[in-house]
Amino acid sequence: MLNKIVLSMASIRMFSGSLEIMAALLMLRLNQIDKALIVNSSLALVGPFVLISTTMIGLVGLSDKLSFGKMLWVVCGVACILIGVLKK
């Protein structure tokens, strides 16, 4: 039997991967650079949401096993990744 938290995390990742494939197919169908760039840019909105949601689900699952200090380090690490990716 699968762990519910692992199943939730994997489901979000499968959904994200499906969106990536659909976006690639849409780019091929549109066959225009400007429209493909718009589709590609819209995926940038999905990525951070997927990262945050899967990480938070995982942290909730580990909350009884991790100390508050270690959990804070993980949250800080995710924040650093998002700041590095989203800053212009």
N, C-alpha and C positions, 0 to 999 in steps of 0.2 A: 504494500500500500504506500502511495506517495505521500510525502509530507505536504501539508496544505500550503505552507509558506513557500516551499520550493516550487510547488505547482503554480502558485500565484506569480512568482518571479519569472518562471519559465514562460508562462502564458503572456505576460507583458512583453517579454523579449520576442516571442513568436509573432505577436501582433505588430511590434515594431519592425521586425524583419519583413513581414508581409507588406507593410506600408512602403518599405524601401523597394521591394520588388514591383509593387503597383506603380510607384513613382517612376521607376526606370522604364516600365512599359508605356506609361503615359508620355514620358519624354520621347520615346521612339515614335509613338503615334503622332505627337504634335510636330516633330521633325523641324523645329525652329529653335535656334539658339536662345533667343530672348525668353521664350515660353519655358524651355527646358531649365533655364537658369532660375526662373520663378518657382518652378516645381522643386528644384534642388534646394533653393533657399527656404522653402516652406518646411522641408525636412529638418532644418536647423532648429525649428521650434519644437519638434517632437523629441529630438535627442536628449536635451536636458530633462524633460519631463520623465522620460523612460529611466534615465540614470537616477534621478531623485526618487521616483516611486519604487524601483526595484531595491535601491539601497535602504530606503525607509522600511520596506517590508522585511528585508533581511535583518535590519537592526531590531525591529520589533520581535522577530523570531529569536534573536540572540539576547534580548534584553535581560533575561534571567541568568545568562551565563557571562555577560560582560559587566565589568565595573563601570561606574559612571564616568570615570576618567578615560577609560579606553573608548567608550562610546563617544565621548566628546572629541577625542582625537579623530575618530572616523568621520564624524560630522564636519570637523574642521578640514579634513582632507577632501571631502566632497565639495565643500565650499571653495577651497582653493582651485580645484579642477574647474568648477563652474566660472569662477572669476577669471581664470586664465583663458577659458574658451570664449566667454561672452564679452570680455573687455575688448574695446576697439582701439 
